[in-house]
Amino acid sequence: MRSSVIEGALRDEWDDGVLRLTLNRPERRNAIDPELRNALAIALDRAATDQEIRAVVLCGAGGHFCAGGDLERFSELHDAGAYRHASWALTDLIESIERLEKPVIAAIDGAVTGAGLALALACDWRVGTSEVRILFREGAVGLVLVHGGITRMVKMLGLARARELVLGGDELDGEGAFRAGLLSELAATPDELLSTANRRVARMLKRSPLSFGAAKRLLQLAADVDLRSGMVAESLAQTALLQSEDHREGLVAARERRPPRFAGR
């Protein structure tokens, strides 16, 4: 494993093709400031283009995932133009997780709120612990959940359940977040959070990279289009995949009863 620190706000560690990105502002419960936002954007952009990176795991330092935007910086955003600029940059960062055609797993512990929740919801899988605390605190400072947080929650959980969570005022622990559908999986203990995330990554990486990327894009598209448009997109994606080396390798491996050796081509 090799590791480094990007801009001081983000740690990255590489191990067997998996890039672990650790939000590294524990004194602020890893709240997102411009430095952390920019560092994370650079790291995700590199993950999208570096063929050696096969998957990404997002986690937080100091026992917390991410406490959203840094409240100490909010006074800088009272100018409408400044807010729109900063908001667009953070929204684009979160959307880049959905555009990344590789597995992205959130390993979640401790506090999650605001933009931190939006960040987690954009990931392909969310592993949590019993120590998770999902907080809907925006109303306490006269704001709402943004950066796609409400929209993704409605699409994932349905309007009725999302309304209960956003408006009900309750805090969710790990078990509650799992039952609500905000967490995909619970680690048996907090100490097993990263190993649980890594096992999930290993299962996802059994799929052809081209197949995974296409399926991820199609799932995002399906949330926004009618049935016929979605089926057309599926057919076009399948047509391209049928011409790939990975498809041919998968067929040969199935006939030879061995694991496939995908090359992403």
Beta strands, then each sheet from edge to edge (+ up, - down):
strand 1: 2-6
strand 2: 10-15
strand 3: 18-23
strand 4: 55-60
strand 5: 104-108
strand 6: 111-113
strand 7: 125-128
strand 8: 133-135
strand 9: 172-173
strand 10: 185-186
sheet 1: 1+ 2- 3+ 4+ 5+ 7+ 10+
sheet 2: 6+ 8+ 9-
end
